[in-house]
Amino acid sequence: MHKFIIILLFSAVNISAMTYKIDIDISQQRLYLKQNDDLIKSYPISSSKYGEGSTENSNMTPLGLHVIKEKIGTNVPINTLFISRINTKRTVNIENSRNKTKDDHITSRILWLDGLEEGKNKGKGVDSYSRYIYIHGTHEEGLIGEKASHGCIRMLNNDVIDLYNYVNIGTEVYISV
């Protein structure tokens, strides 16, 4: 009986050792996937063209500690268009030049963030979840690496699919400048 409990406890420790976290550095326009503080992957991103902040309707990227509250898009084809988090079953053409389009398409995968810091990114007037702040794919891949979004963290479609496969609901996401 004691051997079984020790093995069970050891297994639980190994599972928790596989925990990932995400650090997003706005100044570098990079997202870093880490495991136990070891860098696993680094991806280019685009944060808000309006800057950083948490005020409702500001279109700014919120700073601070978040968690992934919802994952949307499991197994959908690359470049699938989502509207209001609903799979349209259509794909979009990818803009690889630095041209800005009139659209802010959400494509391939959605990692919906929930703020954890009351008054900073959680609560009335600043709530990241209520503001629909995501990490998601974009059709404007040519703008990745520069500030171009309307508040979310945009990624290349292949990259957001890759990241999606590593993380779970509850994965910590820290956004800083």
C-alpha positions in Angstrom: 0.0 0.0 0.0 2.8 2.5 0.9 4.6 1.8 -2.4 1.4 2.6 -4.3 1.0 5.9 -2.5 4.7 6.9 -3.0 4.4 6.0 -6.8 1.2 8.0 -7.0 2.8 11.0 -5.3 5.9 10.8 -7.5 3.6 10.7 -10.6 1.8 13.8 -9.5 5.1 15.6 -9.0 6.2 14.7 -12.6 2.9 15.9 -14.0 3.2 19.3 -12.3 6.8 19.5 -13.5 5.3 19.7 -17.0 3.6 23.0 -16.3 4.1 25.7 -18.9 3.8 29.5 -18.5 3.8 32.3 -21.0 5.8 35.5 -20.8 4.9 38.3 -23.3 7.4 41.1 -23.7 5.7 44.0 -25.5 9.0 45.9 -26.0 10.4 43.0 -27.9 7.1 41.9 -29.5 7.9 38.3 -28.4 6.0 35.6 -26.6 8.1 33.2 -24.6 6.9 29.7 -23.7 8.6 28.5 -20.5 8.7 25.3 -18.5 10.0 25.6 -15.0 11.6 28.9 -16.0 13.5 27.2 -18.9 12.8 28.8 -22.3 11.1 26.2 -24.6 10.0 28.4 -27.5 9.9 32.0 -28.6 7.4 33.5 -31.0 7.1 36.9 -32.7 3.8 38.7 -31.8 1.9 41.9 -32.4 0.4 43.8 -29.5 -1.9 46.8 -29.7 -1.2 49.7 -32.0 -2.9 51.8 -29.3 -0.3 51.0 -26.6 -0.7 49.3 -23.3 -3.5 49.7 -20.8 -6.6 48.0 -19.4 -9.4 50.6 -19.8 -12.5 49.2 -21.4 -13.0 50.2 -25.0 -9.4 51.5 -25.2 -8.2 48.8 -27.7 -5.0 48.7 -25.6 -3.1 45.5 -24.6 -3.5 44.9 -20.8 -0.4 44.3 -18.7 0.1 42.0 -15.7 -0.7 38.4 -14.7 -3.4 36.5 -16.6 -4.5 32.9 -17.1 -5.9 31.1 -20.1 -9.6 30.8 -19.2 -10.8 29.3 -22.5 -9.3 27.5 -25.5 -11.2 27.7 -28.7 -10.5 26.1 -32.1 -9.2 22.6 -31.3 -8.5 20.8 -34.6 -10.0 23.4 -36.9 -8.1 24.0 -40.2 -5.3 26.6 -40.3 -6.6 30.1 -41.2 -10.1 29.4 -40.1 -12.1 32.6 -39.4 -13.8 33.0 -36.0 -16.4 35.7 -35.5 -17.5 36.2 -31.8 -15.5 33.0 -31.0 -17.7 31.0 -33.4 -16.1 28.9 -36.1 -17.4 30.3 -39.4 -16.1 27.2 -41.3 -14.4 29.6 -43.7 -10.7 30.3 -44.1 -9.2 33.7 -44.9 -6.5 34.8 -47.2 -3.3 35.7 -45.4 -1.8 39.1 -46.0 2.0 38.6 -45.9 2.9 42.2 -46.8 3.0 45.0 -44.3 -0.3 46.3 -45.6 -2.9 47.1 -42.9 -6.4 46.0 -43.8 -9.7 47.3 -42.6 -10.4 44.0 -40.8 -9.1 42.5 -37.5 -9.7 38.9 -38.3 -9.3 36.2 -35.6 -8.0 33.0 -37.1 -6.9 29.5 -36.4 -7.0 29.4 -32.5 -8.1 31.5 -29.6 -6.6 31.5 -26.1 -9.0 33.7 -24.1 -7.3 35.5 -21.2 -8.6 36.3 -17.7 -6.8 38.9 -15.6 -5.8 38.0 -12.1 -5.0 41.5 -10.7 -8.0 43.3 -9.3 -8.2 46.9 -10.5 -5.4 46.3 -13.1 -6.8 43.7 -15.4 -9.7 42.3 -13.4 -12.8 44.0 -12.3 -15.1 46.8 -13.4 -13.8 48.9 -16.3 -10.5 47.0 -16.8 -11.5 43.3 -17.0 -9.4 41.4 -19.6 -11.9 38.6 -20.0 -14.9 41.0 -20.4 -12.8 43.0 -22.9 -12.3 39.8 -25.0 -8.5 39.8 -24.8 -7.1 36.8 -26.7 -3.9 35.3 -28.0 -5.0 34.4 -31.5 -3.9 34.0 -35.1 -4.3 36.8 -37.6 -4.7 37.2 -41.4 -2.2 40.2 -41.2 0.9 38.0 -40.8 3.0 40.6 -42.5 2.5 42.9 -39.5 3.7 40.4 -36.9 6.6 41.9 -35.0 5.1 45.4 -34.8 2.3 46.9 -32.8 -0.8 46.3 -35.0 -3.6 44.8 -33.0 -6.7 46.2 -31.4 -5.7 45.0 -27.9 -5.1 41.3 -28.3 -1.9 39.4 -28.8 -1.7 38.4 -32.5 0.5 35.5 -33.7 1.4 33.8 -36.9 -1.2 31.0 -37.6 1.3 28.2 -37.5 2.7 29.6 -34.2 -0.6 30.0 -32.4 -1.5 26.4 -33.4 1.9 25.2 -32.0 1.4 27.2 -28.8 -2.2 26.0 -28.4 -0.9 22.4 -28.3 1.4 23.1 -25.3 -0.9 25.1 -23.0 -4.0 24.3 -21.0 -6.8 26.2 -19.3 -5.1 27.7 -16.2 -1.7 28.3 -17.9 -0.3 31.6 -16.5 0.3 34.4 -19.0 2.4 37.5 -17.8 2.3 40.5 -20.1 5.0 43.2 -19.5 6.7 46.1 -21.3 
